[in-house]
Amino acid sequence: MWRGLGRCCNHGCVVAVEIAIIVTDAPPLITLAAARSLDYLLYPSLPVIIPDAVFHEATHASGKLGAQEILAWYRAHTDQVRVEPTDIFGEEIVLRETLPGRKPTRDIGERAAIEIIRNYPLADGARALLLSDDSDAVRAVIEQAHRGEAPKR
């Protein structure tokens, strides 16, 4: 985790703040990969956390736009970029194997992100930056994580 200074109140005092970037959806990764700009995620020198479902969505088809770039970038930066396993995606994989031809669960990436946010060991005062292209999904992630709700299935 990166540690920086953040305001703790309106009196000008400062406290250490831990920050991580959590990629909550595949399209921002794919867009950055297509523009050959994934390294912009590394510029703040913050850990980048990608839920396994998001990573899978962006890379499972090797011919998909940006897939090879994302895989190469991840392999080159495992010190800063982590693909975080989630229970919800593990269950999805079991369902896909059990029921061939089953359509993927809707919004699985966002649901995996909610699980990570709920379970990620952030200290008091810590923050996470969410990278998504869907404001409704980000709002849902924040609201559910704030209320401590389980991801909707």
N, C-alpha and C positions, 0 to 999 in steps of 0.2 A: 504494500500500500504506500502511496505517496503521502507524505505529511507536509502540510503547508499551514499557513496562518489563516484563520478565519475569524470573523467577528463573533463574539459570544453574546453581545448585548449592544444596546445603543449608547453605551458609555465609552466605547473605544477600546475596551479590553480585547485581547486576542487569545485564542486557544488553538491547539493543533487540530487539524481536520484531516481525516483520511478520506481519500477519493479514489474511486475506481470507475472505469468506463464499462458499462454493460450494454452490449449490442442486443437489442430486443427484437430485431427483425432482420431478415435476409436482404431485402432490397438496398439498404444503405451499404452493406458490404459489397454487393454485386455492383452497385454504381461506382463505388470507390475503386473496385478492381478493374472495371471497364475503363475507367479514367487513369488507370495505373497510379492511383493515389492512396493506396491503403496505408502507406507510411504516415499519412496525416494523423491517423489514430495514435501513432507513437510519439508525436511531437510534444504533447504535454508531459511525457515521461510518467504516465499513469498506467497501472495494470489494465489490460483490456480483457474482459470476460465475455465469452461468447457461449450462450447455452448450446448444448449438444444438438438440440432440435434446429436451431437457427443455422448452425454450422452445416448440419446435414442438408438442410433445404438449399443452402448456397452451393454445396459442393458435391452432392450425391451423383449428379450426372456430369461426367467428365467433360462433355462437349458443351455444357451450359455456359452462357456468357459469364465470364469472371471466375469460373470454378477452379481452373488450373492456377490462376493468379492468387486466389485466396489460399489454396493449399500450399503453394510455394512460400507465400508470405508468412503463413502460420508456422511452417517448418523452420523458416529463417529467424523467427522471433519468439520461440517458445519460452524465452526468459521473461517476456512481457505480455504475451498473449496466451490465454488459457481457455481451452474448451472445457466447460464445466458440465459434468454429467448431471442429469435430472431423472427423478423417478418417473415423471410424466412421459418423457420420451422413451425411457426403458419399457414402460407399459405399452406405449404405442408400437414399438418394435415387436413386442410379443404378440400384440393383436394383428399386426400385419403378417407375421409368420403363421399365426393360427388361422387367420381368415384371408386366404389369398384373394386378390382382387378388391379388397376393402379399400375404400377411399381414405386418404389421410385425414386425421382429425383436423377440423378447422382451427386456425390460430394456434397451432401447436407451439410455434416459436415464442409467441407472446406468453402463452401459458407456462412454458419452460422458464421464461424470464421472470415471471411472477414467483415461481418456485425458488429460483435463485435469490431474488431480492428478499423473499421471506426467510430463507434459510442461511443467507450469507452472513458470516460473523462480523458484521460491522460494529465497531465500538460506538459508544454514545458520542453523538456529534459528528459521526462519519457520514459521508455523502456518496452517492453514486450518480454518475452522469448516464442517462439513458439515450442510446442512439437508435432512433426509429424514424420511419417515414410516415407513420400513422398516428396522428394526434389522439384519436379515440383510443387506440391501443395503449398509448403511453398513459393517458388519463386513467384507463382501467387498471393498468399495472400499479400506478401510484396509489389509487384509491384502495384497491384490494390489499396491497402491501401495507398501507397505512393502517387499515382496519384489522390486519392480521388474518384475513380470510384465506381459505384454501382456494387454489385455482379452480375455476369452473371447468367441468369436464363435459 
